[in-house]
Amino acid sequence: MQLPSMARALSLLVLVFFPLLAQAQGFREKGLAFLGAGRFDDARAFALDTLQVNPNDIEAEVLLCQSLVLMGRSADAVTYASRYYQTKRDARLAELIGEGLYAQGVNEPALKWFQLYLDAFSEGPWAGAAYFHSGEIYIRLGHYGHADIAFTAALQYEPSNARWRARLAWAQERTGDLRQALANYEAALRIDPRLEDATVGRSRILVRLRG
């Protein structure tokens, strides 16, 4: 006798949940399209319009903060992301707080926010960026061995990123691991033969090895 009631409940769940899921997916796709086209202000406006209708839409909150980071409005991004994080605890907002602080040169607090994201989403879509920015912060702090580890982790997610590989090589150069640095400069140049940092770095290493 309970099966018809269960079937009705499942039907109601389908009617309510799946349209909402499709709507959220459509929002993400449109937002990503704006970001991918470099239309950051359009993404910002789209997010704000959505928040006017639904002030608690987490996808719109994340998109707003993404667009602000990409527009170079790092202070605004940190302000909004911190406010939303207080109630949502969404790890994506933690990563965006980290990016905003990183852009402002607020190094150690940014590291903590990147680590919070990585603790929640070690295989998440932004894990590579979180590791890369962590590596750059370690370079700022003079912790080149830590930078080596962070850049190596970032490249697990984007192995064909020539710029990231060149930064790994630079960190290894600073630790004195010249042959590994040379290997990574050369790997970067195989990906992008025009990358100046890798070209200059490779030449610098060769001079040191021959000297």
C-alpha positions, 0 to 999 in steps of 0.5 A: 500500500506504500508503493503508490505513495513512494512513487508519487513522492519520487515523481514530485522529486523529479518534477521539482529537482530536475528543472532546478538542476537543468536551470543551474546547469544552463546558468553555469554554461552561460556564465562560463561562455562569458568568461571564456570569451573574455566578457568579464563585465557581462559575466558580472552583470549576468551574475548580479541580475540573477542575484536580484531575482534569487539573492541566495544563488550560489552559482551566481555568487561564484560567477560574480566573484570570478568575474571580479577577480578576472577584471582585476577588482581583487578587493571587491572579489575578496569582499563579496567572496568573504561575505558569501563564504560566511553563510555558504562555506563553498570551497570555490569561494575560498579559492577565489578569496585566495586569488583576490588576496594573492593579487593584492600581495597578501601572501600567507592568508592567501595560502591558507585559503588555497589550502582550504580549497584543496582540502575540500577539492583535491581533484577539483577543477581549480586545483591546478590554479590553487597549486600554481598560485601557492607556488608563486607565493612561496617564491615571493616568500623565498621558499623555493623548495615549497614552490617546486612542490607546488608547481609540480602538483599544479602540472599534474592538472595541466601538464601542457602549460608551458608557463607553469613548467617554466616557473617550476624550472625557475624554482628548481634553478633557485634551489640549485637543481640545475639539471632538472631545471634545464629539463623543465625549461626544455620541456616548456620550449617543446610546448611553446618555442616562443616562451621567452622566460624558458628561452632565457632560462635555458641559456642561463642554465647552459652557461652555468653548467658549462662554467 
